[in-house]
Amino acid sequence: MKENTNMKIVKTIEEVRQCVKEWRREGLSIGFVPTMGYLHEGHQSLINRAGENDRVVVSIFVNPMQFGPKEDLASYPRDLERDSRLCRDNGVDLIFHPEPEEMYDAGFCSYVDMSVLTEELCGISRPVHFRGVCTVVLKLFNIVTPDRAYFGEKDAQQLAIIKRMVKDLNLNAEVIGCPIVREFDGLAKSSRNTYLNAEERKAALVLYGSIRLGKKLIKDGERDAAVLIKAMKEFIQKEPLAKIDYLKAVDAMSMRQVEKLDRKVLVAMAVVIGKTRLIDNFTFERN
């Protein structure tokens, strides 16, 4: 995508709606990439895919509602100048960068709760997380009214949850998942990678190493989920700096654990390296 020297940065819901109204009047399609900022090549790939629309909107909002009381809300990396440069260089038309007070006023008391899909994986150790994600994404969809919205497959559970919310609540947006973008050595791109020191950065490769092992076992014919997960866990546990939050094989639609790899299965993990919680995954689909 070409640099957009006319890109706007707005902070209010009304400004977004005014831009969208003008675009709709011209019959233009809108692609939307919701982010929490500190953008990297993974976000860039979403923005580039969103370029299939006439206009591209990126939100940059560190959503307080999806952080638990002991999580990294205050320390989450922020750099609007850097983010703006990446967006401008990749053809973004509008950045929506609201303050928390713009999204949640003093009397805010309406939330989106979901069952089943939120009860496994990240939902166990981060019990308030998906309530916050669903609530803010619904609000952003209502503000931006995109034709298509783009999310990374690294957050596979989040992607499945948002697709289900859109279906259940009859939202008029197509949700598109985009492939995981990795560093040269396989580590999945993440804003939280900046927390890792040199030793932890090296240790974090154990996530991708376990994925490679899991894929090889499947390629060699393994279909027993317990055997697969046991082997992958043992691989990760050899790394002293790694502590497994979860590593599970689940149905890619329902997020329920499976015993056999006999359908589309998501193998997902969250691993703490030092003090940094990282996630990664891969999907197996039977031919």
N, C-alpha and C positions, 0 to 999 in steps of 0.2 A: 504493500500500500504506500501511497505517496504522502509526504509531509502535508499536514493541514495547517496552514498558517492562520486560518480563520477559526481555529478551535476555541470554544468558549469554556470557561470554568464558572459554574454557578453554585450557589450555596443554599438556595431556597427551592421549595417544592413548586411555588408559583412560577419561577423562572423556567424550570424544566417543562412544566405544562404549557407555557407560552411557546417555547421552541417546538415542542411536539405538535401543538395545534397548527403552527405554521407549516410544518412538514406534512402533516396529514392533509392540509388544504391543497398542497401541491401533489398529493397522491404518492408520497415517498414511503418506502418501507424502512423499518427501524430495527436494528440489531442492538442487543444490550449485553454488556459484560459486567456483572456485579462483582466488586472486589473489596478487600479491606486495605488495598494499597500496598506499598513497598513492592512494586510490580517487578516481575522477572520474565524470563523467556516463556514460561508457562502461560502467564497472562497475555504475553505478546501473541502467542499462538491462538488464543481465544479471540483477541482483537482482530487478528488477521482473518480468521474464519468469519467473524462478524462483518467483515468487509463485503460479503456477498449481498448485504443490504445497501440501500441508498444512503442511510445515515447510521452512524455508530455512536452509542452512548456508553460511557463507562462510569460506574459509581465507585467512589473511593470513600468508604465509611467503615471505620473500626467499630463494629456493632457491639455496644456494651452488654446487650441482652443475651448474647451467646457465650459470654465468659462466666465461669463460676467464680465464687468469692476468692479462691486461692490461685486463680489462673493469671495469665500474663497480659491482662488488659492494659495496665499502665506502661509496661515495657515493650508492648508490641511495636515493631519498627514502623516509623512513619517518615515519609520524605516526599511531600507534595511536589516540590520543584523537580525532583528526579522522575516521579511518576508522570508529571505533566509533559516532560520532555519525551518520554517513551510514547505516550499517547499521541502527542503532536506528530512525532516522527512516523507513526503508524496509521495516520489518517483518521484519528478519532475526531468527531464533530463536537461532542459535548462531554465534559466531565461534571458529574454531580457530586459535590463534596460538602455535604451538610454537617452541621454541628449536631451532637446528640439531642439538643433541645429542639431542633427543627423536626427530628424524626419522632421524638417521644416528649410530648409536653407534660406539664406537671400532673395532669389528671389522667395520664395514659393508663388504661386498664383492660385492653382488648388484646387477646393473644391467639395464636394458632397452635393447637395441640394435636399431635398425631400419635396413634398407637401402632403396635406391631412393628413397623419398620424402624422405629426409634428405640426399640427395647433391646437391641443387640449391639455388638461392636462398640462404637464410640458412645452410644446411648447409655451404657452401663457405667462407665467411669466419668462421663460428662452429662449428668442427668438433666441439666437445664439447657444444654447446648442446642438441641434441635428445635426446641420451642422458640428460642431466639432466632435461629436461622429461618424457620418457616415464617415467623412473624415479620421479620425485616424483608424477606424476599417477596412476600405478598404485598407489603407496603410499596416496595420498589416497583413491582409489576404494575400496581395501581397508579403510581406516579408517572412512570415512563411509558406504559402501555406498549411494550415492544411486540413486534411480530415474531421475533425469535430471540431467545436468550441462551447464552453459552456458558457452560460450566466444565471444569476439568474432571477427568475420570479418576484423578488421584483421590479426590473426595468422593469415592464411589457410593458410599452410603448416603451422603448428602444429595448426590445426583438422583439416586433412586427415590429419595424422599420428596424432592422437589417435583420430579415427574409425577409422582403419585398425588401430590397436593394439587398440581395443575389439573390433573384428571378429575379428582374428587370435587374440586371447587369450580370446575367448568371455566377455568381461566383461558383467555383467548391469546395464548402465547405458546409457541413451539419451543420445547426445551431440548437443546442439542448438547450432547456430551462430546468432549474433545480429548484426544489421547494424552497420556502422561508425557510430559517433557522432562528429560533427564540430563544431568551433568555428563561430562565426557566419560566418567567412571561409573555411571549408572545410578547415582543418588538422585531421587526424584526432586525436582525443583520445588522449593518452598521458601516463603518469607522467613520462616523460623530457622532455616539453615544458617542464618547470620548469627544465631546464638552459639553455634558450635566453635570451640577452639580447635586448634590443629589436630590434637590427639582425638578429640571427639568426632571431628569431621572424618578422620580415617576410620574410626570405629563404626560410624554410621553406615558404612558400605556393607555392613552385615545384613541390612534389610534387603538390598538388591541381591546380595549373595544367596540369601535364603529363597528369594523368588526364582533365581536361576536354578537352584537345586530342585525346587518344587516343580518347575516346568520340565526339568529333565526326568524326574520321577514319573510324571504324567506321560511324557513322550515314550518312556520305556514301558508303559502299560499300567501303572498304578492307578487304581480307581477307588481305593479305600481311603476315605477322608481322614480317619484317625491315624493311619500309617503315614500319610502325607504330612499332616500337621505335626506329628511327633518328630519326624525327621527335620522339618524346618525349624521347630523349636530348639532341638538339640544343636543345630547349626548356630543359631543366634546365641544360645547360652554359652557358647565357647568364647564369646566376646565379653570380657569383664565389665566393660562400661555400659553394656546393654541390659536393660530390664524390660521384659515383655509385659505390656499392658494386656493385649489380647492378640491371638493369632488363630483365626477360625476359617473354616470353609462353610459358606452359607449360600442358600438359594439366592441368585442374583436379583430376583424380583421381590421376595418376601423378607429377605435377610434372616430367615430361620436356618439354624444349623442343619447340615446334611450329613448322612452317613456314607453315601456313595456319590461319586462324581458321574451322575447319570442324567444331567440336565445342564443348563447354564449355571455355573457355580462361580461365585466370587471368593477368592482366597485373599483375605484382608488382614492387616496387622497394624498395631500401634506399638511402638517400641520407644522407651525413654533412653536417650543417650545422655549421660550426665544428668542435666536437669531439663533437657529439651525433648519434648514428645513429638515423634515423627510418625507419619503414616505412609503406607504403601500398599499395593495390591496387584493382583492380576486376575484375569477372568479365563475360565475354561468353558468351552461350549462343545458338547458332543456332536460329532459329525452325523 
